[in-house]
Amino acid sequence: MTIPSPAGPEIEGPQNAAPQNAAPRNEGPRPAAPRPAVPRSGGSGGLGGGPARALQRVTASALGPYQSAVVRIGFAATYLFFLLREWPNRHELYGPDSPWHWDLARQLTNGNEAFSVLMWTDSTVWFEAVYALTLLSAAALLLGWRARTMSVLFMVGVLSVQNRSIFMGDGGDNVVHLMAIYLVLTRCAQVWSLDARRAARDAQRAAAGLPPLRDIVGPALWVLLGPVLVAATVMGGLGGTWWLPALLWTIWLSAAAWWAVNRYLPHGEPRTLLDVLANLAHNATLAVIMAEVCLIYATAGWYKIQGSRWQDGTALYYPLNLDYFTPWPALSDILGASGLMVMVLTYGTVIVQVAFPFTLFNRRVKNVLLVAMICEHAGIALLLGLPFFSMAMIAADAVFLPTAFLVWLGARATIGWRRLLSGLPGRSRTPEAGAFGPAHPPEAGSAKDGRGGTEEPRLQGGGGGHTLVG
């Protein structure tokens, strides 16, 4: 990064050095040249300035890059750890040894038109393959590798495993179920991902006048998954709803369109149109995720108000004395023995959940309640033994975290990653790039040149993992 020299009469560079015999210059103040008046849009005299700026904002960029990245990492990690923990019990939970037999599951999925690839056959080999593929897709989505493809495979795996035995799990499964669908429509790999690092590398090559590296993995995934989608559609294996086949076919065909446009018209209007459509889908989905979180807390809080145990402040006492929800009996006994603490936590839970949707208009109050809810879920994980439910809810809460805090957190994580790798031979990192990509999301369609202007090398991935099924 070039640091410009400070401008001033005492600093002379090779371009502004005066000749030795030149006459002394008058260093007195000079009158400033009049500047032409530039009309300002969006003022009180302009019509539609506010809506125009809002439309420009939601179409020109994918908002909340750090928040969407945290949601991606949080839910991928939640389901990855769940699958790993239940690996010894997978056959009893979702496989051939489940009390909810395959024939019963097929009757249920036919009745409610649910989707599950585990219903294609009752083969044990097929179950093992689907379980392993779901686990690998969760790990790849966590790292942000081919996030567009992995989000689709992650959604298919989550829906398949959960719909196989819907009576297993807890309320956190419903949140993972919904968020797995929403992540497919977001550009959640703009930062903190291997896709972002690949996009930054392509941007550096474009700035140097070099073509982007040839992508082989993306087209190979597209060609591999295409026949599977065709066969599933023809055989009726995509469930009884219309939205899932429409979503899968739209993503598969749009991936081909992205690849063709990036290859043949990287700076044309079709590329801009695809960016606008992707940004609109991302921003709309991010708004839906926020509304979903508010709805979860609002309904939970108002339902609690109607319960007599929540009204008299004793609701927390009962789960603390159930063997099923006491992984630390001594700690639960200490907390349950204090009537004041039980009452404070019971009323505090209701107040926080009911009040949170109304605090979104005040940033400071919202952040305070957000910390309170995260601490509440951490306490649920510790006291009641529901770690994956708490992880899912904390990941959902992360969509409201302040950007400044997430940037600070990413910087600290990058520093720790560099220190971890500093002792390895042959590893060097530039100050601008972190472990999984640039420290800041790339600007849409422009990059700074050496003279302070802008040039137009398009990122091959668009900052969101858009290659041919990449």
C-alpha positions as CSV (number, residue, x, y, z in Angstrom):
1,M,0.0,0.0,0.0
2,T,1.5,3.3,-1.0
3,I,1.4,6.1,1.5
4,P,1.2,9.5,-0.1
5,S,3.7,12.1,1.0
6,P,2.2,15.0,3.0
7,A,1.7,18.1,0.9
8,G,3.4,21.3,2.2
9,P,5.9,24.0,1.2
10,E,8.6,22.3,3.3
11,I,8.3,19.0,1.5
12,E,9.6,18.8,-2.1
13,G,9.4,15.7,-4.2
14,P,11.0,15.1,-7.6
15,Q,7.9,16.4,-9.4
16,N,7.5,19.7,-7.6
17,A,11.1,20.6,-6.9
18,A,11.8,24.3,-7.9
19,P,14.9,25.3,-9.9
20,Q,17.8,26.7,-8.0
21,N,17.7,30.1,-9.8
22,A,13.9,30.5,-9.6
23,A,12.5,33.6,-8.1
24,P,11.1,33.3,-4.6
25,R,7.4,32.6,-4.6
26,N,4.9,34.6,-2.7
27,E,3.8,32.4,0.2
28,G,0.8,34.6,1.1
29,P,-2.7,33.3,1.0
30,R,-4.4,33.0,-2.3
31,P,-8.1,33.5,-2.9
32,A,-9.9,30.3,-3.5
33,A,-11.3,29.8,-6.9
34,P,-15.1,29.8,-7.0
35,R,-16.6,26.3,-7.2
36,P,-19.5,25.6,-9.4
37,A,-22.7,24.9,-7.5
38,V,-23.6,21.3,-7.5
39,P,-27.3,20.4,-7.0
40,R,-27.8,18.1,-4.1
41,S,-30.3,15.3,-4.6
42,G,-32.5,14.0,-1.9
43,G,-32.9,17.4,-0.1
44,S,-36.1,19.0,1.0
45,G,-36.6,20.3,-2.5
46,G,-36.1,17.0,-4.2
47,L,-39.0,14.6,-4.8
48,G,-38.4,10.9,-3.9
49,G,-34.8,11.5,-2.6
50,G,-35.2,9.2,0.3
51,P,-36.9,6.3,-1.5
52,A,-34.3,6.6,-4.3
53,R,-31.4,6.4,-1.9
54,A,-33.0,3.4,-0.2
55,L,-33.6,1.6,-3.6
56,Q,-30.0,2.4,-4.6
57,R,-28.8,0.9,-1.3
58,V,-30.7,-2.4,-1.4
59,T,-29.8,-3.0,-5.1
60,A,-26.2,-1.9,-5.2
61,S,-24.8,-4.1,-2.4
62,A,-25.6,-7.0,-0.2
63,L,-26.2,-5.5,3.2
64,G,-25.0,-7.0,6.5
65,P,-22.0,-9.0,5.1
66,Y,-20.7,-9.6,8.6
67,Q,-24.0,-10.5,10.1
68,S,-24.9,-12.9,7.3
69,A,-21.4,-14.5,7.7
70,V,-22.0,-15.0,11.4
71,V,-25.4,-16.6,10.8
72,R,-23.8,-18.9,8.2
73,I,-21.0,-19.9,10.5
74,G,-23.3,-20.3,13.5
75,F,-25.9,-22.5,12.0
76,A,-23.3,-24.6,10.1
77,A,-21.3,-25.1,13.3
78,T,-24.5,-26.0,15.3
79,Y,-25.6,-28.7,12.9
80,L,-22.1,-30.0,12.3
81,F,-21.5,-30.5,16.1
82,F,-24.9,-32.0,16.4
83,L,-24.2,-34.6,13.7
84,L,-20.8,-35.4,15.2
85,R,-22.2,-35.8,18.7
86,E,-25.0,-38.1,17.5
87,W,-22.7,-40.1,15.2
88,P,-22.7,-43.2,17.5
89,N,-26.5,-42.9,17.8
90,R,-27.4,-42.0,14.2
91,H,-29.0,-45.4,13.4
92,E,-31.3,-45.2,16.3
93,L,-32.2,-41.5,15.7
94,Y,-32.6,-41.3,12.0
95,G,-31.5,-44.6,10.5
96,P,-32.7,-48.1,10.0
97,D,-32.8,-48.9,13.8
98,S,-35.0,-45.9,14.6
99,P,-38.3,-46.6,16.6
100,W,-39.9,-44.4,14.0
101,H,-39.6,-47.0,11.3
102,W,-39.0,-46.2,7.6
103,D,-42.5,-47.3,6.6
104,L,-44.0,-45.0,9.2
105,A,-41.8,-42.1,8.1
106,R,-42.8,-42.7,4.5
107,Q,-46.5,-42.6,5.4
108,L,-46.0,-39.3,7.3
109,T,-44.0,-37.6,4.5
110,N,-46.6,-38.7,1.9
111,G,-49.3,-37.2,4.1
112,N,-47.6,-33.8,4.9
113,E,-45.8,-33.6,1.5
114,A,-42.4,-33.2,3.2
115,F,-39.1,-33.7,1.5
116,S,-36.4,-36.2,2.5
117,V,-33.9,-38.0,0.3
118,L,-33.8,-40.7,3.0
119,M,-37.2,-41.7,1.8
120,W,-35.9,-42.6,-1.6
121,T,-34.7,-46.0,-0.3
122,D,-34.4,-47.8,3.0
123,S,-30.8,-48.9,2.3
124,T,-28.4,-48.6,5.1
125,V,-25.6,-47.6,2.6
126,W,-27.8,-44.7,1.3
127,F,-28.5,-43.5,4.9
128,E,-24.7,-43.5,5.6
129,A,-24.0,-41.6,2.4
130,V,-26.7,-38.9,3.1
131,Y,-25.5,-38.5,6.7
132,A,-21.9,-38.2,5.7
133,L,-22.8,-35.7,2.9
134,T,-24.8,-33.6,5.3
135,L,-21.8,-33.5,7.7
136,L,-19.3,-32.6,5.0
137,S,-21.6,-29.9,3.6
138,A,-22.0,-28.3,7.0
139,A,-18.2,-28.3,7.4
140,A,-17.7,-26.7,4.0
141,L,-20.4,-24.1,4.6
142,L,-18.7,-23.3,8.0
143,L,-15.5,-22.5,6.1
144,G,-17.3,-20.7,3.3
145,W,-16.0,-23.1,0.6
146,R,-18.2,-22.9,-2.5
147,A,-20.9,-21.4,-0.2
148,R,-23.5,-21.3,-2.9
149,T,-23.4,-25.0,-3.6
150,M,-22.7,-26.0,0.0
151,S,-25.7,-24.0,1.2
152,V,-28.0,-26.0,-1.1
153,L,-26.5,-29.3,0.0
154,F,-26.7,-28.2,3.6
155,M,-30.4,-27.4,3.2
156,V,-31.1,-30.7,1.5
157,G,-29.3,-32.6,4.2
158,V,-31.0,-30.7,7.1
159,L,-34.5,-31.2,5.6
160,S,-33.8,-34.9,4.8
161,V,-32.5,-35.8,8.3
162,Q,-35.0,-33.8,10.2
163,N,-38.0,-34.9,8.1
164,R,-37.0,-38.6,8.5
165,S,-37.8,-38.5,12.2
166,I,-39.6,-35.3,13.1
167,F,-40.2,-36.4,16.7
168,M,-36.5,-36.2,17.5
169,G,-34.8,-33.1,18.8
170,D,-36.1,-29.9,20.3
171,G,-37.2,-26.4,19.4
172,G,-33.8,-25.5,18.0
173,D,-34.4,-27.9,15.1
174,N,-37.2,-25.7,13.8
175,V,-34.8,-22.7,13.8
176,V,-32.1,-24.7,12.0
177,H,-34.7,-26.0,9.6
178,L,-35.8,-22.5,8.6
179,M,-32.4,-20.9,8.5
180,A,-31.0,-23.7,6.3
181,I,-33.6,-22.6,3.7
182,Y,-32.9,-18.9,4.1
183,L,-29.1,-19.3,3.8
184,V,-29.6,-20.5,0.2
185,L,-30.9,-17.1,-0.8
186,T,-28.2,-15.0,0.9
187,R,-24.7,-13.9,-0.2
188,C,-23.3,-15.1,3.1
189,A,-19.7,-15.7,2.0
190,Q,-18.7,-12.0,1.4
191,V,-16.3,-12.1,4.4
192,W,-14.8,-14.7,6.6
193,S,-14.8,-17.4,4.0
194,L,-12.6,-19.2,1.6
195,D,-14.7,-17.9,-1.2
196,A,-13.9,-14.3,-0.1
197,R,-10.2,-15.2,-0.1
198,R,-10.5,-16.6,-3.6
199,A,-12.4,-13.5,-4.8
200,A,-9.7,-11.2,-3.3
201,R,-7.0,-13.2,-5.1
202,D,-8.8,-12.8,-8.4
203,A,-9.2,-9.1,-7.7
204,Q,-5.4,-8.8,-7.1
205,R,-4.8,-10.5,-10.4
206,A,-7.3,-8.2,-12.2
207,A,-5.5,-5.2,-10.7
208,A,-2.3,-6.5,-12.1
209,G,-3.8,-7.0,-15.5
210,L,-3.8,-10.8,-15.2
211,P,-6.8,-13.1,-16.0
212,P,-8.5,-14.9,-13.1
213,L,-7.5,-18.4,-12.3
214,R,-9.4,-21.0,-14.2
215,D,-12.2,-22.6,-12.1
216,I,-12.6,-26.3,-12.5
217,V,-14.3,-27.3,-9.3
218,G,-17.4,-25.1,-9.9
219,P,-18.3,-26.5,-13.3
220,A,-17.6,-30.0,-12.1
221,L,-20.0,-29.6,-9.3
222,W,-22.6,-28.2,-11.6
223,V,-22.3,-31.1,-14.1
224,L,-22.3,-33.6,-11.2
225,L,-25.4,-32.2,-9.5
226,G,-27.5,-31.6,-12.6
227,P,-28.3,-35.2,-13.4
228,V,-29.2,-35.8,-9.8
229,L,-31.7,-32.9,-9.9
230,V,-33.2,-34.2,-13.2
231,A,-33.6,-37.7,-11.9
232,A,-35.1,-36.5,-8.6
233,T,-37.6,-34.3,-10.5
234,V,-38.6,-37.1,-12.9
235,M,-39.0,-39.7,-10.2
236,G,-41.0,-37.4,-7.9
237,G,-38.4,-37.4,-5.1
238,L,-38.6,-33.7,-4.3
239,G,-41.6,-33.8,-2.0
240,G,-45.1,-32.7,-2.7
241,T,-44.6,-28.9,-2.5
242,W,-43.9,-26.7,-5.5
243,W,-41.5,-24.3,-3.9
244,L,-38.6,-26.7,-3.4
245,P,-38.3,-27.9,-7.0
246,A,-38.7,-24.3,-8.2
247,L,-35.9,-23.2,-5.8
248,L,-33.5,-25.9,-6.8
249,W,-34.0,-25.5,-10.5
250,T,-33.7,-21.7,-10.2
251,I,-30.4,-22.0,-8.4
252,W,-29.0,-24.6,-10.8
253,L,-30.0,-22.6,-13.9
254,S,-28.9,-19.3,-12.4
255,A,-25.5,-20.8,-11.6
256,A,-25.0,-21.5,-15.3
257,A,-26.1,-17.9,-16.1
258,W,-23.6,-16.5,-13.6
259,W,-20.8,-18.5,-15.1
260,A,-21.6,-17.6,-18.7
261,V,-21.9,-13.9,-17.9
262,N,-18.7,-13.8,-15.9
263,R,-16.9,-15.5,-18.7
264,Y,-18.2,-13.6,-21.7
265,L,-19.7,-10.4,-20.4
266,P,-17.9,-9.6,-17.2
267,H,-18.5,-5.8,-17.5
268,G,-21.8,-5.8,-19.3
269,E,-25.4,-5.0,-18.3
270,P,-26.3,-8.7,-17.8
271,R,-23.6,-8.9,-15.1
272,T,-25.1,-5.8,-13.4
273,L,-28.6,-7.2,-13.6
274,L,-27.5,-10.4,-12.0
275,D,-25.8,-8.5,-9.2
276,V,-28.9,-6.4,-8.6
277,L,-31.2,-9.5,-8.5
278,A,-28.8,-11.3,-6.1
279,N,-28.5,-8.3,-3.8
280,L,-32.3,-8.0,-3.7
281,A,-32.7,-11.6,-2.8
282,H,-30.0,-11.3,-0.1
283,N,-31.4,-8.2,1.4
284,A,-35.0,-9.4,1.4
285,T,-33.9,-12.7,3.0
286,L,-31.9,-10.9,5.6
287,A,-35.0,-8.9,6.5
288,V,-37.0,-12.1,6.7
289,I,-34.4,-13.6,9.1
290,M,-34.7,-10.5,11.4
291,A,-38.5,-10.7,11.3
292,E,-38.3,-14.4,12.1
293,V,-36.1,-13.8,15.2
294,C,-38.5,-11.1,16.4
295,L,-41.5,-13.4,15.8
296,I,-39.8,-16.2,17.8
297,Y,-39.2,-14.0,20.8
298,A,-42.5,-12.2,20.6
299,T,-44.6,-15.4,20.5
300,A,-42.5,-17.1,23.2
301,G,-42.8,-14.1,25.5
302,W,-46.6,-13.6,25.0
303,Y,-47.3,-17.3,25.5
304,K,-45.3,-17.2,28.7
305,I,-47.4,-14.3,30.0
306,Q,-50.5,-16.5,29.7
307,G,-49.0,-19.2,31.9
308,S,-49.8,-19.1,35.6
309,R,-46.3,-20.3,36.6
310,W,-44.7,-17.5,34.7
311,Q,-47.1,-15.0,36.2
312,D,-46.2,-16.0,39.8
313,G,-42.5,-16.2,39.0
314,T,-41.9,-19.9,39.7
315,A,-41.6,-21.3,36.2
316,L,-37.9,-21.7,36.3
317,Y,-38.0,-23.7,39.5
318,Y,-39.6,-26.8,37.8
319,P,-37.1,-27.6,35.0
320,L,-34.2,-27.0,37.5
321,N,-35.6,-30.0,39.5
322,L,-36.2,-32.4,36.6
323,D,-33.5,-35.0,36.2
324,Y,-33.7,-34.8,32.4
325,F,-32.7,-31.1,32.5
326,T,-30.1,-31.1,35.2
327,P,-26.6,-32.0,33.8
328,W,-25.1,-30.2,36.8
329,P,-27.4,-31.2,39.7
330,A,-25.4,-29.3,42.3
331,L,-25.5,-26.1,40.4
332,S,-29.3,-26.5,39.7
333,D,-29.9,-27.1,43.4
334,I,-28.0,-24.0,44.4
335,L,-29.9,-21.8,41.9
336,G,-33.3,-23.4,42.6
337,A,-32.9,-23.0,46.4
338,S,-33.0,-19.2,46.0
339,G,-36.6,-18.0,45.5
340,L,-35.4,-14.5,44.7
341,M,-33.1,-15.6,42.0
342,V,-35.7,-17.9,40.5
343,M,-38.3,-15.0,40.4
344,V,-35.8,-12.5,38.9
345,L,-34.7,-14.9,36.1
346,T,-38.3,-15.9,35.4
347,Y,-39.6,-12.4,35.1
348,G,-36.5,-11.2,33.4
349,T,-36.9,-13.9,30.7
350,V,-40.4,-12.8,29.9
351,I,-39.5,-9.1,29.9
352,V,-36.5,-9.5,27.6
353,Q,-38.4,-11.6,25.1
354,V,-41.5,-9.4,25.0
355,A,-39.6,-6.2,24.8
356,F,-36.9,-7.1,22.3
357,P,-38.9,-6.5,19.1
358,F,-39.8,-3.0,20.3
359,T,-36.2,-2.0,21.1
360,L,-35.0,-2.3,17.5
361,F,-35.5,1.4,17.0
362,N,-33.1,2.2,19.8
363,R,-29.6,0.9,19.2
364,R,-28.3,1.1,22.7
365,V,-31.3,-0.6,24.3
366,K,-31.3,-3.2,21.6
367,N,-27.7,-4.1,22.2
368,V,-28.3,-4.4,26.0
369,L,-31.2,-6.8,25.5
370,L,-29.2,-8.6,22.9
371,V,-26.4,-9.3,25.4
372,A,-29.1,-10.4,27.9
373,M,-30.6,-12.9,25.5
374,I,-27.2,-14.3,24.5
375,C,-26.4,-14.8,28.2
376,E,-29.8,-16.3,28.8
377,H,-29.2,-18.9,26.1
378,A,-25.7,-19.6,27.4
379,G,-27.4,-20.3,30.8
380,I,-29.9,-22.6,29.2
381,A,-27.1,-24.5,27.6
382,L,-25.3,-24.8,30.9
383,L,-28.1,-25.4,33.4
384,L,-30.7,-27.3,31.3
385,G,-28.3,-29.2,29.0
386,L,-29.6,-27.9,25.7
387,P,-26.4,-26.8,24.0
388,F,-27.6,-27.0,20.4
389,F,-30.8,-25.2,21.0
390,S,-28.8,-22.4,22.6
391,M,-26.2,-22.4,19.7
392,A,-29.0,-22.1,17.2
393,M,-30.7,-19.2,19.0
394,I,-27.4,-17.4,19.6
395,A,-26.6,-17.7,15.9
396,A,-30.0,-16.3,15.0
397,D,-29.5,-13.4,17.5
398,A,-26.2,-12.6,15.8
399,V,-28.1,-11.0,12.9
400,F,-28.6,-8.0,15.1
401,L,-25.0,-7.7,16.3
402,P,-23.4,-4.3,15.5
403,T,-21.1,-4.2,12.6
404,A,-18.3,-2.4,14.5
405,F,-18.3,-5.2,17.1
406,L,-18.1,-7.9,14.4
407,V,-15.3,-6.1,12.6
408,W,-13.4,-5.8,15.9
409,L,-14.0,-9.5,16.6
410,G,-12.8,-10.5,13.1
411,A,-9.7,-8.4,13.6
412,R,-8.9,-10.2,16.9
413,A,-9.5,-13.5,15.2
414,T,-7.2,-12.6,12.3
415,I,-4.5,-11.6,14.7
416,G,-4.8,-14.9,16.6
417,W,-4.8,-16.8,13.3
418,R,-1.6,-15.1,12.2
419,R,0.1,-15.8,15.5
420,L,-1.0,-19.4,15.3
421,L,0.6,-19.7,11.8
422,S,3.6,-17.6,12.4
423,G,5.8,-20.5,13.5
424,L,5.0,-22.6,10.4
425,P,7.6,-22.5,7.6
426,G,6.7,-21.0,4.3
427,R,3.5,-19.3,5.5
428,S,3.2,-15.5,4.9
429,R,0.1,-13.3,4.9
430,T,-0.5,-9.8,3.6
431,P,-1.8,-7.2,6.1
432,E,-5.0,-6.8,4.1
433,A,-6.1,-10.5,4.1
434,G,-7.2,-12.5,7.0
435,A,-7.5,-16.3,7.5
436,F,-10.6,-16.7,5.3
437,G,-10.6,-13.6,3.1
438,P,-10.2,-9.8,3.1
439,A,-10.8,-7.8,6.3
440,H,-13.6,-5.9,4.6
441,P,-16.1,-7.0,1.9
442,P,-15.2,-6.0,-1.7
443,E,-16.9,-3.1,-3.2
444,A,-19.5,-4.0,-5.8
445,G,-17.9,-3.6,-9.2
446,S,-15.1,-1.1,-8.5
447,A,-11.7,-1.0,-7.1
448,K,-9.4,1.8,-6.2
449,D,-6.6,2.5,-8.6
450,G,-3.2,4.1,-7.8
451,R,-4.4,7.7,-8.5
452,G,-7.4,7.7,-6.2
453,G,-9.9,6.9,-9.0
454,T,-11.8,3.8,-9.7
455,E,-11.5,1.0,-12.2
456,E,-13.9,-1.7,-13.1
457,P,-12.3,-5.2,-12.7
458,R,-15.2,-7.4,-11.7
459,L,-14.6,-10.0,-9.0
460,Q,-15.2,-13.4,-10.5
461,G,-17.1,-14.5,-7.5
462,G,-18.9,-11.3,-6.8
463,G,-17.9,-11.5,-3.2
464,G,-20.6,-14.0,-2.6
465,G,-19.4,-17.2,-4.2
466,H,-21.0,-16.9,-7.6
467,T,-19.2,-19.1,-10.0
468,L,-20.7,-22.0,-11.8
469,V,-22.3,-23.6,-8.7
470,G,-19.6,-21.9,-6.6
